[in-house]
Amino acid sequence: MNFIRQHGSVQVDQLADHLKVTPQTIRRDLNQLYDLELLQRVHGGAVIDDKIENLGYGARKLLMTEQKTDIARCAAALIPDHSSLFINLGTTTERVSEFLLDRTGMLVITNNINVASTLWPAQRLEVMIAGGTIRHSDGGIVGSSTEEFIDGFKVDYAVVGCSAIDANGEFYDYDAREVRVTQAIIRRAHAVILVVDSMKFERRAPIRIGDLSQVDIVVSDAGISAEAVALCQASDVRLEIASQAQQALSQESGYGN
């Protein structure tokens, strides 16, 4: 359990090697932890069962890192120069900001201190950061004053993340203050890009943000299930699978290098 808390997720072979036991032993132990509702089963392994409280920021940064990089590169390539955009809280949205550093003429508005810290040195970008209460766990800025700040804009794009998407296409998070800010961001953008790794379709969280009908583009990774693909199609949402789409997007736009 300590290993999983530290790393965010675990694969059977990885944990067997770490604890010097057989994979069969690990599978048996994981099954007991599933039954105790301490872990949540995901494809190929497990994560902490976090229906009520999210994983820590450090663990989330380690979770699905390669997939998040692919997703972020793909999402950044969808946004042209000289655009205005919101970027909200989340480890995937933070990665998107890293692929905007060499861009030109963008206005980036964020309630994420980590995004602002990444982008402020970029001379060809204008960066605005929302006021509000700083969340100690991850540098997120939330609260009623944050919502009011967001409501003063209407931008071209919003790049948003979430913690979970259910089978009905509704997406969720953990902090009611963060959810209200994300809802304001969605309202105040012409196009919404939801960046989510495939694991988000297997997880649960308690507070509803919205549903896929409010989203224009979903960017995910190649691990996305057939059911999740069908859900996007049924919701009339454009789906970009990063590992398949990135090369074509980069060649077309000249971004993502």
N, C-alpha and C positions, 0 to 999 in steps of 0.2 A: 504494500500500500504506500509506503514512503517513497519507493522508487517511482511508482505511477504518479504520485503527487508532484514529485520533482520534475518528471519528464512530460507530464500531461497525458500521455497515452503509453501503451505497451503492446508489443508483439510477443507471441508465445515464445518463439526462438530466442528473441532478445532477452527475455526474462529468464529463460532456462539457462542461457549462457551466464548471465549475471549472478544467478543464485547457485550455479553448478549442480543443477538437477535435470531430470529428463523433461522433455516437452509434455509427456503424459502426466507427470506430476503437476506441472504448471496448469495444464488444462483442467485437471481435477480441482486444484485450488481455486482457479478462476471461477469454475462453476459454483463452488461454495460461496464465493464473494458475490456472484450474481444473485444467488438465492437470498443472501443477506441484504441485497439492494445497496451494497457499497460500491459496486462497479456497474457500468453500463456496457453491454456487449456492442462492439462495432466490428466492421469487416476486418478480419485478421487479428483482432486483439480486443483491447478494452480501454475505457477511460473511466475516471471517477464519475460515479452517478451524481450528477450535479443539477438535479431538477430545481433546487431551491437557490443554491449558491454557486456562482461561476467558479471555474478554475482560476487559480492565481495568475497574475499577469505574466510572471516568468515561465510558468508551465505552458500558458497559451502561446507564448512566443516560440516555444520549442515544438509545438504541435503542428504537424503537416507543413513543415517549413518549406520544403521543395515545392509543394503544391501551391502554397501561398505566394511564393516567388513567381511561379508561372502565371497565376491568376492576376497578380499585381501588374506584371509586364503587359499582359493582354489588355487589362482594363485601361491602363495608361495610354496604350496605343489607340484606343477608341475615342480619345478626347483630343480634338485638334488644338493647335496653337490659337492664341487670342480668344480663349474661352474663359468663362467664369464658372467656378464650381465650388461646391461644399465637399469637405471630407470629414466624416464623423469618426467616432471612436472605434477601435478595434485593431488587432495586430495585422490583419490583412489590409485594411485601409492605410495603415502606416506604411506598409510595404509599397502601396501604390505611389505614395508621395516620393519614394526614392527614385522612381522611374520618371518623375516630372522635373528633375533638377536641371536638365539641359534644354528645357522647353522655353518658348518665347511668348511674351505678352499675355500670360495667364493671370487671372485674379483667383487666388485660392483662399477660401474662408473656412476656418476650422475651429472646432471646440476641443481639439486634441493637441496638447502641448508637445507631444513627440513629433507630430506632423509639422507643427510650426518650427520646431528646432531643426528638423531636417531641411526645410525649405527656405528659411530666412536668408541663408548665404547666397541664394541664387539671384543674381543681379537682374535677370530678365523676367522675374516673377514678382508679383505683388502679393503679399501674404497678410491676411487679417486674422486675428485671433479673438474669439468671443470672450466676453466677460462672464463671470459666474464663480461658482464654488469649485475649487480644484479637488478632484477625488484622489485621495492619497494612494490608492492601490495602483493607479496606472497613469495619472496625469490627465485624466479626462476632466473637462469643464462642463458642469451641469447646473441646473437650477432655473428658476423663472426668469432671471435676467438674461441667461443664455438663450432661452426661447425668444424673448423679446428682441434680442440682438439679431437672431436668425430671421425673424419676421420682417426685418427692415430691408431684406434683399429679395431679388428674384433672379436666379442664375440659370446658366445653360444646363449644367449637369450637377447631380449629386452622386457622390461615391459613398455608399453606405454598406455596413456590415450588420450581421445579426449573430445570435448564438444558436438558433435552432429554427428549422422549417418543418412544419408538420405535413401530413399527407393531404390536407385540404388546401395547402398553399399559403397558410398563415405563417408569419415569421415572428420570432419572439426574442426577448432578452431578459435580463435579471434585475436591472435597476430602473425603477419607475421614472426617476429624473432623466436618465439617459434615454429612455424610451420616448418621453415627451419631446426631447430635443430632436431625436431622429425623426419623429413624426412631423415636427416643424420643418426640418430640412427637406423631407419628401414633398411637403406642401409647396415649398418655395423654390422648386427646381422644375425646369421644363422637361428634363429627362433624368430618370433615376437608374443608376447602375448598381446592382446588388452584387457584391463580391463575397462569395461563400465557398469554402472548401466542401468537398463531397461529404465529409463527416457531419456537417451541419444538418443534413437531411436525415440523420440517424439520431440526433440528440433532441433533448427536451429542455425548455426553459419556461418560466411561469407567466411572463408579462407580454401581452400581444402588442406588437408594433403596427402591423398591417397585414396585407395579403399581396400576393403576386400581381393582382390586377393594378396595383399602384406602381409597379416596376416596369421599366422598358426593356432592360437587358439584365440577364443573370450571367455572371462569369464564374465558372467553376472549373474543376479539374477532371482528368480522364477517369477518375474513380467514381464519378457520379453514376448512380444506378439507372436502369431502364425506367423504373417507376418515377424517379425524379425528372428524367428527361420528358416522360409523358405528362407529368404534372406541369412543367413549363409550357409544353405545347398546348395543353388544355387551357392554360391561363393566358394564352396568346402572348407569351413573353419570348423575346429573342434570347436564345441560349448560345453562349460562346464557351466552348470547352477549350481551355487555355492551351493544352499541349497540342491540340489539333489546329487551333486557329492562329497561334502566335506568329508562326513563320510568315503566313500569308499577310497578316495584319502589318507586321514589321516591314515587309517588302512594299506593301501598298502605301503605307503612311510615311515610311522613313523613320519611324520611332521605334523604341524598344531596344536600342543598341546599348 
